[in-house]
């Protein structure tokens, strides 16, 4: 693991802001401006050969460590695999603007990034510059907001239902009534012979 971290640090050079080993995994953090170049180097360098992108997701750090985190809010995390060298790495890049998170698309490097980037766009609002088909993938086309952002209301803003009279789907304000799903169970003392 330490050898892989040293190799990646040597390949990326000053593009790597940090290379850490935690829980048996190597994590590399790069600046958003170096994200595309770092991904290309990790794929093409003979000592790395990360041929596959296994996963890509967004993260919202706004409530990280109970709000004590003082850094950029949105991060893109990619998990890479080298089949030929049997090694893995996690590549992280933070979007420089919290109000309008934008980062380069790596879809041209690994085409498996296509749907992953669309998912991160849909759920977090992270825009992947250079993506050829960046549109919603999980929420409805008329959906307002990004549901995985920490400031998105847990009940949502609107709900939809099919109206038989109008013969179409309509949107209306959320009408969730508070309810208890699991009733509170109070057991008497010495229940089941236990002290």
Buried (B, 14 or more C-beta within 10 A) or exposed (E): EEEBBEBBBEBBEEBBBEBEEEEEEBBBBBBBEBBBBBBEBBBEBEBBBBEEBBEBBBBBBEEBEEEEEEEBBBBBBBBBBBEEBEBBBBBBBBBBEBEEBEBBBBBBBBEBBBBBBBBBBBBBBBBBEEBEEBEBBEEEEEBEBBBBBEEBEEEBEBEEEEEEEEEEEEEEEEEEEEEEEEEEEEEEEEEEEEE
